[in-house]
């Protein structure tokens, strides 16, 4: 950072006072001898030299102190707190003197759509989950210290949905249309140093429909105040690659873009320090750089690391690279990036090779919303999402169909989840149901939005592929080939180290016609087209295939195809998790309910997608356990019950649905009637017992798709499945018939939260009987009350036909469960949650709110 001029003025008198004291002391100590003039001269000369040395020393010390004060300014400062918000358009709200005293006070991240009522008339419709949208304004007052004058002041938005216009002190800085890409502005010319400043953000999500899933509305990701010296490392200016990797030695290449925003030439030093997870320095590089006035320079250098700890999903080892700009002893800038050392190759012969080993991608697609929190991208919510995916056995995720939050990618790096980072849902032609989608922005914004994705995300070791699009509407035209070449070439220019894909499907429009389009990609993404892969391989043997979307019901077929063919590197199910919007995809329905697929008509009150392996509140459905048993050896036995058909007729499923199955042996009204029980198993055989009586034994090998189905008359009691090896019983799992609802049980994923105003605890609410068994049919009304240092950020259940608001103090249990998300305050103490329901013993829980430990 440059020196603070004001700080220097205040510090110099102290330096000179100290210097004067040294002078006085030196002269008082000097003894004049008339009999030894030469000794006097020597002494005086020696004192003079000492004084000059002291003067230089303390001048440097004082200067260093001042520069240290300036350098201690945090480069990236959280700007999420103390905003004011108003829904609706107010044309004068961008003016600095606008009166916002009546507006609501809130902190970011914020999504106003999730706060609203789900209604059939809302313009987002079935695609947006029938949530409200519209226009909203945000305003914030802030002060930049006068000591910061001479610094560059910027504002960085991780994500605003959408069409955001930013004003500072009444000046419009520009409009950023795309709601999923990050952007920043330079505030320096408009800042009043040492005085109050006002920032205003107009967010316009009124043009509907513009997205095929729930987008949310507002400043839903973090905002940061950026403070830089005029000579600094560019925003997203550090790119790190690992061109040579082995277990014995690896090279880390760091490309740094340094900017000089002064009118003078500058000579500075660039220092890069590489440390391992224990903080030990394992590499260091120093280089002098000459910068012309108002210029930038890219500098590339390599460091060699001996015995590196490689990054992989099973061992997500991370290093830290610190990039430092210094001028003499003055530190001008410091940027920190995490990195993972890993190699990445792919071919039709060897498949997907990570660190020299072929692995298969057990992937799931995921939208950006956080369930009951809507689009609000709290760090903990993003981390929990990755934890749920890992716990379900996934080793990869596709960010469908937009770049995710920084916190999500950080969690993927830290926890070990491979990522396909996707840019757009479409290109130049709009999807039929969303006339205001990215096609309206493409021509003017594709390049800057790709910059924002690739430059922001390129250092994440978890990212192993870029995706430039999804099921583009113009895919059968020659124009699509040109667009793909333009996009993919640009991505490779920004990052030549990763393959580029996009997701394609035919929807019965022919398939071979896509060969020229697929040739523009390094890896070809197939949506629901795995059945074409074998014939495609005969026609184009060098093609590397990944199924970027698949039906949940085809889990075994897709797993088998991936295992049997090297050129198929993996499968990504649609979807890994339930999400808001794209309402009723994955729907199953009962007699008397309307027929049809989700795109054929509206199915309100459905307001979300039920095709996920994991439901909206984090419960793993039976299909999740089945997929995990197929792909991994961690889980080997699971027991579920297929919901029986009602007396009026048969349950029906849609294309993305699987039969509704539950961890339940509570089926009142079906006594004596046959019910199908499914056992998923990696054991050669399984046995099923009802009330300790053997129902039967069946094989569960690959020929049986690792599954056995038993049909038996329902009787309350205990249902037990047992894995069998060489006729010996081993692991078992049990379902018990629960009694009547009696109690509320609360279970938190975290009992201590940080005092950062944004930390979260996810509290699972269960309705149990007297013995503590979950009552799987319970639908009790639940009332939530919070006291102490925190609040409820969101609550709800997994029933996507329940239109109760997610920002509320009450909700119903569904299948005996609900979820409350608690948010910490900035003050230490405790947060108490009480959940009650008429006739039930209430549940209470205390969460500690404590400062983060260093």
Secondary structure, 3 states (H helix, E strand, C coil): CCCCHHHHHHHHHHHHHHHHHHHHHHHHHCCCCCCCHHHHHHHHHHHHHHHHHHHHHHHHHHHHHHHHHHHCCCCEEECCCCEEEEECCCCCCCCCCCCCCCCEEECCCCCCCCCCCCCCCCCCCCCCCCCCCEEEEEEEEEEECHHHCCCEEEEEECCCECCEEEEECCEEEEEECCCCCCEEEECHHHCCECCEEEEEEEEEECCCCCCCCCCCCECCCCEEEEEECCEEEEEEEEEEEEEEECCCEEEEEEEEEEEECCCCCEEEEEEEEEECCCCCEEEEEEEEEEECCCEEEEEEEEEEEECCCEECCCCECCEEEEEEEEECCEEEEEEEEEECECCEEEECCCEEEECCEECCEEEEEECCCCHHHCCCCCHHHHHHHHHHHHHCCCCEEEECCCCCCHHHHHHHHHHCCEEEEECCCCCCCCCCCCCCCHHHCHHHHHHHHHHHHHHHHCCCCCEEEEEEEECCCCCCCHHHHHHHHHHHHHHHHHCCCCEEEEEECCCCCCCHHHHHHHCCCCCEEEECCHHHHHHHHHHCCCCCEEEEEECHHHHHHHHHHHHHCCCEEEEEECCCECEECCCCCCCEECCCCCCCCCCCCCCCCCCEECCCCECCCCCECHHHHHHHHHHCCCCCEEEEEECCCCCCCCCEECCCCCCCEECCCCCCCCECCEEEEEEEECCCEEEEEECCEEEEEEECCHHHCCEEEEEEEECCCEEEEEEEECCEEEEEEEEECCCCCCEEEEEECCCEEECCCCCEEEEEEEEECCCCCECCCCCCEEEEEEEECEEEEEEECCCCCCCCCCCCCEEECECCEEEEEEEECCCCEEEEEEEECCCCECEEEEEEEECCCC
